[in-house]
Amino acid sequence: MRDVRCSNRETVLNTERILSKHIPQREYDRAKTDRIIVNEMLSRSMSDTKWVRLLNTLSETIDPSLLISVQLVWDCEPRTMWIRDAQYNFDYYETSMEAMIGGIPSGWYDYKEIECVTFSGDDGLLLMLKEQIDAVGMFDLELSSSALRLYAYRRGASEATNNPMNPSGGSGVC
């Protein structure tokens, strides 16, 4: 069965393609992201400042053996993310990052486009990573034996309960 969230996004994206001919591309992309956030009733728990503080810490301390994936609010598939050795004002900035997320389109991503980040690795590395993240501040984290998930958004009640991919009422991918 197809994820309802993905089919809703496709409908929004088809409408957006028509509108995109009338405004500059970057402005159009940001407006599209804003509409998805509102339409899917996403509740944001990460500010741009919080992203910068987190990336400052993780770029210096993250273990290179951890696999990092990111789910974007407008995409159905998770993507690879690179944090190790990233630098402020070179790879990431006040409101966005450049060339740190794989896939198409490549390039710039605003922090508000990130729904969640999942770190995969062994228990010991994940516990160390959680301690590092906790030292930065309060974050919406979920730890299992094989992954640590950091949520930038949580889904509204109606979206979560109507998602056939997650009958428990959770949020699916994120």
VODOKE-735965 format. One record per residue: residue in one letter; y, z, x of N, C-alpha, C, O, CB in turn. Coordinates in steps of 0.05 Angstrom, whole numbers, plus 5000, padded with zeros to 4 digits. Glycine has a CB too. Layout:
BEGIN
AYZXYZXYZXYZXYZX...
//
This chain:
BEGIN
M497750005017500050005000502550005018502550135039500050244981R504549865010506949825025508850065022509150175000508349575017D510050145044511950375044514350295026515650095031512850445073V514950465006517250414989519850405004521650244999517450634967R520050575025522450585041523050315054525350225054522250805062C520950185064521249925077522149705057523849545063518749835091S520949705033521749505013524549555004526049354998519749504990N525449805001528249864994530049765015532149645009528650164989R529349805040531049715063531249405063533349305068529949815089E529049265057529148975056531048875035532448685039526348865051T531049005011532848924990535748964999537448794995532349094965V536349195011539049245022539749035043541948935043539249535034L537848985061538448795083538948505072540648365083536148795103N537448425052537848155040540648135028542047935032535748095019T541548345014544248355003546248345026548348215024544648594985E545748495046547548515069547948255083550048195093546548735088R545848095085546047835098548147655085549647515099543347685098I548347675059550347515044553147625051554947465056549847535014L553447885052556048005058556947975087559247975093556048295051S554947935104555547935133557247705142558447715163553047935149K557447495126559047265133562047315131563647145140558247025116H562847545119565647595114566947805131569347845130565947665086I565347945148566548155165565248135193563048025196565948435153P566648235214565548225242562848365244562348555229567548345262Q561148265262558348365264558148665268556648795253557048215286R559548775287559249065292560149235269558849435262560749145318E562349155256563349295232561349265210560849455195566049175224Y560149035207558048985187555649165191554649285173557248685187D554749175217552349345223552849635217551149775206551649315253R555249735223555850015217555950065187555050275178558550095231A557149885173557349915143554549905131553950055112559049695131K552749735142550049725132548549985136547250085118548449485146T548850095160547650355166548750575147547150735137548150435196D551350575143552450775124551350745096550750945083555550745123R550950505087549850455060546950555058546150665038550050165052I545450505079542650595079542550905078540951015064541150495104I544251035094544351325095544951435067543651625058546451425115V546851315053547551405026545351335006544551514991550251275017N544451095006542351004987539751154989538451214969541850704990E539051235013536451375017536851675018535051825025535151275043M539351765012539952055011539052205036537752405034538652174986L539852105059539252225084541252455090543652415087539152025107S540252675098541852905105541952935136539952985148540853175092R544352895147544652885177544753165189546153345179547152735184S543153205210543153465224544053435253544153635268540453585223M544853195261545653155289548453015289548752795278543652975304S550353145302553053015306552952855332551052885348555253235307D554952685336555052535361555252725385554052665406557452345360T556852935383557153125404554453255412553853305435559153345396K552953315391550253435396548453245411546953325429548953525369W548552985403547052785417547752775447545952765464547452505405V550352775453551252765481550253005496549252975519554352745482R550553245485549553485498546553475504545653545525550153745482L545053375484542153355487541453145509539753205526540853275460L542752915508542152705527542952795556541552725575543552445520N545152945558545953045585543653215597542953185620548453215582T542453385581540353565590537753405595536553435616539853795570L536953245576534353105578534352895600532252855613533652985552S536552765605536552545625536052665653535052515670539252405624E536652915657536253045683533553185685532553225707538453235688T532453265662530053445664527553335651525353445656530753695651I527653125636525353035621523152935640523652795659526052815601D520653005633518352915649517852615644517752535621515853085642P517652455665517252165661514652095648514351865638517452025688S512652275647510152215634510252235604508352145590507952395645L512352355593512552365564513252095552514951945562514752565556L511852025530512451785516514551855495514252045480509851655503I516651685493518751745474519051505455519351275463521451805488S518951565429519351355409521651455391522051685387516851295393V523051255379525251315362524951155336524050925337527951245376Q525651285314525651145288528551105280530051305278524051305266L529350855275532050805266532150805236530150735223533050525277V534350885224534550905195534150645181533250645158537151025187W534750425194534550165181532150005189531849765181537050005187D530250125204527949975214525350105204525350355201527949965245C523349955199520750055190518850135213517050295209519349855172E519350025236517550075259518950245280521250205286516649805271P517450445291518650595313518950425338517550225341516850845320R520850505355521450355379521250545403521250785400524250225378T521050425427520950585451523750665459525650515455519550425475M524050905470526651005480526351095508524351225515527751225461W528451045525528451125553530751325556533051265549528750885572I530151555567532151765571532451835601534651895610531552015555R530251835615530151925643532351785659532551535659527351875655D533951935674535951835692538251685678539851545691534751655712A538551715652540751595638543351745645543251985651540351595606Q545551615645548051735654550251695633550551485620549051615680Y551751915629554051905610556151715621556651695645555252185606N557351565603559251355608558151115624559550955635561551465624F555451105624554150865636551950775616551750535610552950935664D550250955607548050885588548650995560547850875540545450995598Y549951225559550651335533553551445533554651515554548651565526Y554651445509557551495507558051695484556151815474559151225502E560551725476561251915455559851865429559152065416564251915451T559551615421558451565394556051375394554851315373560551445377S555251275418553151075419551751075446552651205465554250805412M549650915447548150875472547650575476547650425457545451035472E547250505501546850225508544250195524543750345543549150105524A542550005516540049935530538150165534536650175554540849825557M538150365516536250585518534050565497532150725498537750855515I534350385478532450345457531350055458532849865460533650405429G528650035458527449775460527449625433528149745412524649795470G526649375434526449215409528849035405530749035421526049395385I528648895383530748705376532148805351530748885332529648415372P534748815349536648715370536748915393536449155389539348675358S537348815416537648995440540649045443542348895433536348865466G541149255458543949305464544849575454543649785459545749095452W547049575439548349825430547149935404546549785386551349775426Y546850205404546050345380547750585376548150745395542950425381D548950625352550350865346548351095342546151045333552250825321Y549151335349547351565344546651595315544451685308548651825355K548551525297547951555269545651365259544751395237550451495253E544851175275542650995268539951125274537851025264542850735284I539851345288537351475296536451675275537851865270537551605324E534151625263533051815243531552035256531852275249531251655224C529851975276528352185290527452075317527151835321525952295274V526852265335525752195362523152355365523052595359527852255385T521052215373518452345377517652335407517652115419516252215360F517052565418516152585446513152645445512352835431517752815461S511552475458508652515458507752585486508552465506507252255448G505952775488504852865514502953095510502253165488507152935533D502253225532500453455530502053705521504453715524498953505556D500553905512501654145501503654285520505854365511499454345495G502954305545504654445565507354305568509454435568503354455591L507354035570509853885573511553915548513953935550509253595579L510253905525511753925500513054195496515254215487509953865476L511654405504512754675503515154705521517154825514510554885509M514854595546517154605565519554455554521854545556516254485592L518954215542521154055531522454205507524954195505519953785521K520954325491522054475468523854705478526054745467519754605451E523054835500524755045511527354925522529555045519523255185534Q527254695535529654565545531554485522533954525524528954315561I530354385500532054305477533154545464535554545456530354135457D531554765461532555005449534855125465536655245453530355215446A534855095491537055195508539655055504541755165509536155175538V539554805494541954645489543254735463545754735461541254345487G541654805443542854885417540754885395538354865400545154705409M541654905370539954895347539354605339541154455334541255055323F536754545337535854275330533654295309532254495308534954115355D533354095293531254075273528753965287528553725290532053905248L526954135296524554065312522054125297521954305280524554205339E519953965303517254005292515353955315515253745326516653805267L513754165321511954155344509054155334508254315317512354395363S507453965344504553955339503253965367504553985387503753705322S500553945367499153955392499553705409499053705433496153995387S500453485397500753235412503553115412504052915426498853025402A505353235396508053115395510153325387509553535375508152895374L512553275396514953425388516853235375517653035387516253575413R517553285350519353105336521953245332522153475323518053025308L524153095338526853195334528053025312528252775314528553175361Y528853155290529953015267533053005269534353205273529153155241A534152765266537052735263537852725234540052785227537952475278Y535952655217536352635188533852745174531652735185536952345178R534252855150532052915132532552765106534852725098531853235127R530452685094530652525069531152705045530352935044528152365064G532652595025533152725000530552764985528652624990535152574983A530552954966528153024951526952794936524452764936528753244932S528552624923527352404907525952204925523852104918529452274890E527152134948525851944966523252054977521251914978527751874989A523252304985520852424997518552444977516252384984521452705008T519152514952517052544933516052284922513852264911517952724910N517752074924516951804914515651634934514951404929519251664902N515251734958514051574980511051574978509751784983515051685007P509751354970506851344967505351374993502951434993506051094954M506751335016505451365042505151655050503651725068507051215063N506551835035506452115042506352275016508452385008508852195059P504052305004503852434978504552734979504952854958501152404968S504652845003505253135005508253185000509053414999504553245033G509852974997512653014993514253015018516753045018513153264978G512952975041514352965067515752695070515852545050512453005090S516652635093518352395096517052155109518451965115520652465112G514452155113513151915124513451905154512652095168514251665112V514651695165514951665194516551895206515852005226516251395201C518751955193520452175202520552395181521952595185523352085208
//
